[in-house]
Amino acid sequence: MDWLHDAACLFGGAFLVNAVPHFVRGMMGRPFQSPFTKPPGKGLSSSTVNVLW
């Protein structure tokens, strides 16, 4: 198997694993941390922002 394909699968899996908690918390209507808070990285974002993120 090509190493580039392996790297793409690794990064795709990492993005998917990161997206799951944001999507679930957003669908539940609960705030969750995201990079779009003010100040960045601190505080909670709205559920809409997390579903889109």
C-alpha positions as CSV (number, residue, x, y, z in Angstrom):
1,M,0.0,0.0,0.0
2,D,1.2,3.5,-0.8
3,W,2.5,5.5,2.2
4,L,0.5,8.6,0.9
5,H,-2.7,6.6,1.1
6,D,-1.8,5.5,4.7
7,A,-1.1,9.1,5.7
8,A,-4.4,10.3,4.2
9,C,-6.3,7.6,6.1
10,L,-4.5,8.6,9.3
11,F,-5.4,12.3,9.0
12,G,-9.0,11.5,7.9
13,G,-9.5,9.3,10.9
14,A,-8.1,12.0,13.2
15,F,-10.5,14.6,11.8
16,L,-13.4,12.2,12.1
17,V,-12.6,11.4,15.7
18,N,-12.4,15.1,16.5
19,A,-15.7,15.9,14.7
20,V,-17.8,13.3,16.7
21,P,-17.9,15.1,20.1
22,H,-18.6,18.5,18.4
23,F,-21.4,17.1,16.3
24,V,-23.0,15.1,19.2
25,R,-22.9,18.0,21.7
26,G,-24.3,20.3,19.0
27,M,-27.2,18.0,18.2
28,M,-28.0,17.7,21.9
29,G,-28.2,21.5,22.1
30,R,-25.4,21.8,24.6
31,P,-22.4,24.2,24.3
32,F,-18.9,22.8,23.8
33,Q,-15.4,24.2,23.3
34,S,-14.3,25.1,19.8
35,P,-11.6,27.4,18.3
36,F,-14.2,30.1,17.6
37,T,-14.8,31.2,21.2
38,K,-13.7,34.5,22.6
39,P,-10.9,34.4,23.7
40,P,-9.9,31.6,21.4
41,G,-9.6,28.2,23.0
42,K,-11.4,29.3,26.2
43,G,-15.1,29.2,27.0
44,L,-17.9,27.4,25.2
45,S,-19.4,27.8,21.7
46,S,-23.0,27.5,20.9
47,S,-24.5,24.2,19.6
48,T,-24.9,25.7,16.1
49,V,-21.3,26.5,15.9
50,N,-20.3,23.1,17.0
51,V,-22.5,21.3,14.5
52,L,-21.0,23.4,11.7
53,W,-17.5,22.9,13.0
